[in-house]
Amino acid sequence: MVKKIILVVLVLGLIGVGTGMYFFYKKPETVDDKKGIVVAAAALSAAYSTSEKAADSIYLNNVIEVTGKVGETEQNQDGGTMVILETGDPMAGVQCAMREKGVQVAKGQEVTIKGFCSGNGITGVSLTDCILKK
């Protein structure tokens, strides 16, 4: 009986170690290989203005491909590039935190940016881990 208990504990321990190693070495998700929900910047902003809860159920933590005109670019606290897309509402842009530093886009340029939607904030909808889509 004691041998069976020791064997069960040993097997469960090996399963736990294997599971832990899997999650430890698993690479984080990126937007590169995922198909995104296609949406215009103005439509995304309008969806969040109308009903944040409904918009979260569609966009939150999902990959989206948002198209719009560049309103401005700036550096965030980490020195990365933040691209803000115009939505028609000067108080609610779509903020795209670019993955790579030094991304060059011109004000007024029409771009499509792919990233994870992290919801609505004080100054508009936020996207993270963003890349420019060619």
Secondary structure, DSSP 4 states (H G I P E B T S, - for coil): -HHHHHHHHHHHHHHHHHHHHHHHHPPPP-STTSPPEEEEHHHHHHHHHH-HHHHHHHHTTSEEEEEEEEEEEEE-TTS-EEEEE--S-TT-EEEEEESSTT----TT-EEEEEEEEEEEETTEEEEEEEEE--
